[in-house]
Amino acid sequence: MSVRALQESLRSEGISFRDLLEDARRDLALRHLRDPETPVAEVALLLGFSEPSAFYRAFRRWTGATPQSFCATPAGATTAR
């Protein structure tokens, strides 16, 4: 599929590539943070954030919680937006 065709297809669905990327990053963050062996800074790097602070801001925007508070809850029981 060409870039243009993908853009048109997403536009027809009312979705942007940025929205898809944010959803994928959020879902992966939640999955990685459920593993107590994976440090938050490593999750930030795995998801392509240049700095852990950028990941913290994004995570708070996605969930309303910090990564640490998510890790502290049983099985990461915070609700994702």
C-alpha positions as CSV (number, residue, x, y, z in Angstrom):
1,M,0.0,0.0,0.0
2,S,1.4,3.4,-0.9
3,V,1.7,6.2,1.7
4,R,-1.0,8.2,-0.1
5,A,-3.4,5.3,-0.2
6,L,-2.8,4.7,3.6
7,Q,-3.5,8.3,4.3
8,E,-6.7,8.3,2.3
9,S,-7.8,5.1,3.9
10,L,-7.2,6.4,7.4
11,R,-8.8,9.7,6.6
12,S,-12.0,7.9,5.4
13,E,-12.1,6.1,8.8
14,G,-11.6,9.4,10.7
15,I,-8.2,8.2,12.1
16,S,-4.8,9.6,11.8
17,F,-1.5,7.8,11.7
18,R,-0.5,9.7,14.9
19,D,-3.6,8.3,16.6
20,L,-2.7,4.8,15.7
21,L,0.9,5.3,16.9
22,E,-0.3,6.7,20.2
23,D,-2.7,3.7,20.7
24,A,0.1,1.3,19.9
25,R,2.6,3.0,22.2
26,R,0.0,3.1,25.0
27,D,-0.8,-0.6,24.7
28,L,2.8,-1.6,24.6
29,A,3.6,0.6,27.6
30,L,0.9,-1.0,29.6
31,R,2.1,-4.5,28.6
32,H,5.8,-3.8,29.4
33,L,5.0,-2.1,32.7
34,R,3.1,-5.2,33.9
35,D,6.5,-6.9,34.0
36,P,8.1,-5.9,37.2
37,E,11.6,-6.8,35.8
38,T,11.3,-4.0,33.2
39,P,12.5,-0.6,34.4
40,V,10.4,2.4,33.4
41,A,13.3,4.0,31.7
42,E,13.8,0.9,29.5
43,V,10.1,1.0,28.6
44,A,10.5,4.6,27.5
45,L,13.4,3.7,25.2
46,L,11.7,0.6,23.8
47,L,8.7,2.8,22.8
48,G,11.0,5.3,21.0
49,F,10.9,8.2,23.5
50,S,14.1,10.2,23.6
51,E,13.8,10.9,27.3
52,P,12.1,9.2,30.1
53,S,10.4,12.5,31.0
54,A,8.6,12.5,27.6
55,F,7.4,9.0,28.3
56,Y,6.1,10.1,31.8
57,R,4.1,12.9,30.2
58,A,2.6,10.7,27.5
59,F,1.8,8.0,30.0
60,R,0.0,10.5,32.3
61,R,-1.9,11.8,29.3
62,W,-2.9,8.2,28.3
63,T,-3.9,6.9,31.7
64,G,-4.1,9.8,34.2
65,A,-1.5,8.0,36.3
66,T,2.3,7.9,36.5
67,P,4.1,4.8,35.4
68,Q,5.2,4.1,39.0
69,S,1.6,4.2,40.3
70,F,0.5,1.9,37.5
71,C,3.3,-0.5,38.4
72,A,2.3,-0.3,42.1
73,T,-1.3,-1.3,41.5
74,P,-2.2,-5.0,41.4
75,A,-1.8,-6.3,37.8
76,G,-1.7,-2.6,36.6
77,A,-5.3,-2.2,37.3
78,T,-5.5,1.5,36.2
79,T,-7.9,2.3,33.4
80,A,-6.4,3.4,30.1
81,R,-8.1,6.2,28.2
